[in-house]
Amino acid sequence: MDTKNAEDAIVDIKALKLLDYQLKLLAKLQPPSILEQDNEIMSSVTQILDKVMTNIQMVADYVCEITTKLDDVRDIIKEYDIEIAENLQEIIKEHMLTESDCLKRDSSTVEDNARITIAKKKLKQFRNKQLLGRQDHELKELIAKTEEILLRSETEVDYCKEDIANLEEHLVSWTNTLEQIEVKKLRLMDNEKSNNNNDTNTSNGTENGIVEHVNGSHDTEGFDRQHPNWQTWPLFVYDIKGTSRFNQRICCVILATPGSLNRSDISCEAADSYHLLDNCLEFIDEQAISGLVTIKAYEEKSIKFEVPILVYIPVVSHNSSLIPTIKYYKGDCWAEGLAAPPIKIPDVANVSFIGASIPVRDLVCLQCIAVARYRRHEVDVDEKGLTYELHDDRNIKISIPPMTFPNTSKVLSKVVSWNKVGVEIDSQLNSNLKYIKAIGSYLEVASETVTKSDIEVILYNIGWFLEKEGATILTTNQETLHRCSRWIINNMKPIMADNIQTTCEDAPKDHQVLRTREDKNRMVLYNLINCNDTDFDSFIQQLEKTNQQHIIEVLNRVKTDIVLAQSQTSAKEIDFSQDHQFYNGKLYIIMKSDDKEWKPVLHEQKPMNPKSRVITLEKGHCVYKIISFTSSEELTSRELENAANVLDELTYFTKVKIICRQNEEDLHDVIIHCTKSCEAEQRLSELDNRGYTQGPPASEEFGLIDGEEIEIRFEHNIQMTKYKLFPLKIKYFANIEPMKFSGRIDIVDINDQRGDATHHGQLVYKVTTGRFDKERKGTMRIHFPKELEENIEDFVHTSVDPVRLLAKHIAWKQTSDNSYSTRWVTYAGNLVQQEMPTYRQIIRDIDEYESSDSERDRCEAFILRWSSHYSDPNTNKIEKMLEAQSEEDTRKKANQFIMSYLLPFGYFTNEKIEKMAYIIARDWKIIAEKLNISNYDISRIISSEDGLVRQAIRMLEMWRILDSVVMTSESPLLKLCDISESLRCHNTLVEWSKAYENNSNEFILTG
């Protein structure tokens, strides 16, 4: 082994001791909790990290050199080993005698001196062999030791590489920690600034009170401090290449400090494939409102930034109860960017942007996306515990006792106000919410680790509810405060507690400690609950002094509504907003821990606040969900669980329906849509305008979350031939137009279903389980008409009584100019052949059993009474009724009228109606409207009959007995042809009418 190489390797290996030194430096660093409070330590940490990074680079270089030199040594040893072996073989071959030669010489007869010479040579060869053996053994030992040294050195190098990787990971973690501390400090300053603004600034005068910005209100001073003169930073707008599912033209807008970035330094792309968007979603209530934006440095060169960059992303409109935010991929997880103030982007109109400050020091590749979700209240809880109230609903207080978490744990709380998720609307559609009124807020508490102690949750002002028993009568002012108490806690400034007495003599001692501004506000309301009108007026005056006019306006409006509702003269029902509703019923509070079932929980009442409840979250879980509501009826445990599941789903589900529509010209041409329930009617109207008017009703409503997939299959004798891959799959995102499928559905076996009126099958849809594990599925029945002969072979016709129709027609004809004319008496006498006893008896029967004063109705009743009781059963009643008319012209018209209902040529017979229905089938609804058939009757026909021909038959049967057809002298067939003039069936209908007239001219019922 080369001596110089060995010495260099030893020197380089000693340099690896730098790692121990660096690890000792890192061990001296303070934990992040201390860094948050000491800027000097933070500065020291930064200096140490810079030094460590430099030394790590040196160590890495040493390791590379050592590895290379060790490989060279191994190659040299292998070469020496091979060369020595070859030399030994040659020496043995040249200088050593073989055994055969020795035996040969021994066996020969030689002289003594020759024998002596041979013996000496043997001795010399033996000694040479021993010497070579020792040298070979020593060389092999040297090679083995060298191999051992090499293996040990390689192992140490591997350890060094692993240490370097761990050290780099440690450094990255510390760098991320420092950035998180910086972002967290800014957020804390934001929250403090927001609270100060709520306390000192004038409200905007709306009932909601607090205007929510993205991720909270901005601390302008703090933001300017982190981004000096950011208004003057250069602005770079990057367009989207190609199309976007979000219908956006702009990819993103980036602002950076002057001189740190040029437009050509980076490329920006927006990807919106379903797979990518699904991978970007973390929470079940999260919705994508933009594509995934990827910002890359050209040639993968790192771009360094001293100050965080500002990224603005265009977003689509979304659910107003969700808060938009930008998050970016950092390391192996998503991090939330600090909200940036709005900016004006030149040459861009009617586009909504949200911005975020993203701390990136070395930009190689940055991915970010805009999402909308419910805001989380995030706190870090150590072994000391914590008591806090939620920003979005200050009527909720969470108390975490000491040692609930042995180490610091992050706790996320989500609050959803019920008036933001449409509970009132849903209760009209879902039977599980029939007797239920949701009150308070939906609460979800989640921790990183399992709780070791019970957590106490206090729900103040849970809702203006009243138990059925023990209801008390309140004054107008007291009811006003009761109705508004929940809203006041969230909107009244704490300065009120300093101007009004905030202690009560009979209050428990533990409640006399007012820790938060909401405690003070609750004490104010507690003192006012039993106040007189003078105290209430004083309260209003204090509101005026503290510039809280919006509170006064809400109180006055609610008070006016209460007075109006109590007024006996007011018949108008007052509709209070959900914040001020009156809920009369039994209070239920139910809870769910982790993935267990919902169950009711015990809740005790706080003495200081009759409308508050204290509940206990049992230890041993990570996620808790709490729902409160009142019910006008007693509910079973099963009903409670069903109601809780529906209310829980309302907080994150998007309600959708499946629509399947068939083209009226070709029922096999089908379009399948997945659409939001609120947009279903609009979607159906659009499809109707395109000619897709047929098909099954929309599916039942079901819920989806972003990223879930709907599978669609066809069963029972139908199949869609356009698509090769089945089942069809619809990936759903609430803010992207869902996929739709259009194509032709064919019948698998036309000989199947022979006994049925139509060919038919099922569209089966199912939501595949993903981030939400609940099965949702359903079926839709699709019909396709058979040929006419098949279609109507089992059709059940509506029977027609020609005698009754002719009686109505003759009665109308006898009194056509005056419904009270008595000319019909002459016709009645002819009908009974002037038999006066019969005539008088029928008149007496009419007077006894008929209550109508109209002579037209009396005439019709006379004819029907004669037909059913006094006519000869063997006599042709229709012929007698026609012969009783004295005028020949009148008799011929009546004959022509009734002929249309009689076989064999009547066009209102069942056979002819079937023929007409086949002609007008595609236009029957338009014809029905022109014939003044009501929309209600049209809807009944559509729901009761499958197929256009059957529906047309049922419409014609309904039309042929209407008064507008019976009581007229016009030809109904001619009228039908006239109203179809602009329709596709007109020519065919006219030709059929002419053929009918030619055949019916020979048919004369009477002479």
Secondary structure, 3 states (H helix, E strand, C coil): CCHHHHHHHHHHHHHCCHHHHHHHHHHCCCCHHHHCCCHHHHHHHHHHHHHHHHHHHHHHHHHHHHHHHHHHHHHHHHHHHHHHHHHHHHHHHHHCCCHHHHHHHHHCCCCHHHHHHHHHHHHHHHHHHHHHHHHHHHHHHHHHHHHHHHHHHHHHHHHHHHHHHHHHHHHHHHHHHHHHHHHHHHHHHHHHHHHHHHHHCCCCCCCCCCCCCCCCCCCHHHHHHHCCCHHHCCEEEEECCCCCCCCCCEEEEEECCCCCCCHHHEEEEEECCHHHHHHHCCCCCCEECCCEEEEEEHHHCCEECCCCEEEEEEECCCCCCCEEEEEEEECCEEEECEEECCCCCCCCCCCEEEEEEECCCEECEEEEEEEEECCEEEEEECCCCEEEECCCCCCEEEEECCCCCCCCEEEEEEEEEHHHCCHHHHHHHCHHHCCEEECCEEEEEEECCCCCCCEEEEECCCCCEECCCCCCCCCHHHHHHHHHHHHHHHHCCCCHHHHCCCCCCCCCHHHCCCCCHHHHHHHHHHHHHCCCHHHHHHHHHHHHHCCCHHHHHHHHHHHHHHHHHHCCCCCCCCCCCHHHCCEECEEEEEEEECCCCCEECCCEEECCEEEEEEEEECCCCCEEEEEEEEECCCCCHHHHHHHHHHHHHHCCCEEEEEEEEECCCCCCEEEEEEEEHHHHHHHHHHHHHCCCCECCCCCCCEEECCCCEEEEEEECCEEECCCCCCCEEEECCCCCCCCCEEEEEEECCCCCCCCCCEEEEEEEEEEECCCCCCCEEEEEEEEEECCHHHHCCCCCCCCCCHHHHHHHHHHHHHCCCCCCCCCHHHHHHHHCCCCHHHHHHHHHHHHHHCCCCCHHHHHHHHHHHHHHHHCCCCCCHHHHHHHCCCCHHHHHHHHHHHHCCCCCCCCCCHHHHHHHHHHHHHHHHHHHHHCCCCHHHHHHHHHHCCCHHHHHHHHHHHHCCCHHHHCCCCCHHHHHHHHCCCCCCHHHHHHHHHHHHHHHCCCCCCC
